[in-house]
Amino acid sequence: MEAMITVNKGKARAKAKAKGKKRREAEPQPEPPQPPQPPPADPEPQFPPNFNVSEIKNKQRRQLMYQRWRRLQRKEQLASKKKRQKERVALGDKAPPKEVPKTIENQRVYDETVVDPNDEEVAFDEATDEFSSYFSRETTPMILITTSDRPRWKTVRLCEQMSRVIPNSHVYYRRGLALKKIIPQCMARGFTDLLVINEDRKVPNGLVVSHLPNGPTAHFKMSNARLAKELKRRGKEPTKHTPEVILNNFSTRLGHSIGRMFASLFPYNPQFLGRQVATFHNQRDYIFFRFHRYIFRNEKKVGLQELGPRFTLKLRSLQKGTFDSKYGEYEWVHKRHEMDSSRRKFHL
């Protein structure tokens, strides 16, 4: 009897357990806990069309709003660019030509002295000017390079490196001798050009180029002079080959004269075997000088390796004849307050 009661209790307990399990399965299970979500980012503010950041007085708030405004501007520009690209792909050959960005160079003020290569008057002037004997190959350039009195080491090194750039050039240290006395001695020894590198506070700051025997003489302001050892990833020492000369953007009559003056410093026939090139690049009346070597990586890829030195020139004056600071007649003088009234007007 006791055994029967124990069996019945076990069956009842099993039935109750089964009913509880079914009830739990029927009830909705609670969702597992979710990880904490980061707070929602602030939406990009919408700025009014006449928004002006400078009107915000608080400095920190002003900087924050300016950063947001710039971020929104970049996002709009990127979206507009992508939209134009999709339109060009959809139109195909019927797509309108790309817009040319406005720069100071292509917005340049018209200059009536811009040289036309087919102009007969320009051709006649070139055939009769002071450099005509060089371009007709009647004379060979012979350059004297000197400095101001008592030069410092950087000016001396610059003269030495320029003598390696310009073939058939010689360096002479003045030791107090006046230029008016040097010029007759240069002409007596057959020199065709005189280069004078001036300095101020141990830094080269000027260049005088005088074409002998009849001029003209140009005075330049020199800046950003760097020797070969100051350049990163420079090449080996230049060879004695005659370099190729590249003159860029000397478009006016004045710029044409300056370009011909620089060209007359180098022998007429370059030796392309040396793969060396001297570049005078005019941009916004600043003349950048660079000296490179071509590096042929394969049949299609060509690189440039800078050899040094480098510097930047700004024309101050162009004088007729040889150097004469007292009685010389000037063709052109840079007057900053009168000539630099417009950023879009250039003289070279």
ABEGO torsion letter per residue (X at the ends): XAAAAAAAAAAAAAAAAAAAAAAAAABBBBBBBBBBBBBBBBBBBBBBAABBAAABABAAAAAAAAAAAAAAAAAAAAAAAAAAAAAAAAAEAABBBBBBBBBAAAABBBBAABBBAABAAAAAAAAABAAAAAAAGABBBBBBBBBBBGBBAAAAAAAAAAAAABBGBBBBBAGGBBAAAAAAAAAAAGBABBBBBBBBGGBBABBBBBBOAAOBBBBBBBBGBBBAAABBGBBBBBBABBBBBBBBGBABAAAAAAAAAAAAABBABBBAAAGBBBBBBBBGGBBBBBBBBBBBABAABBBBBBAOBBBBBBBABBBBEBBBAAABBBABBBBAAAAAABAABBAX
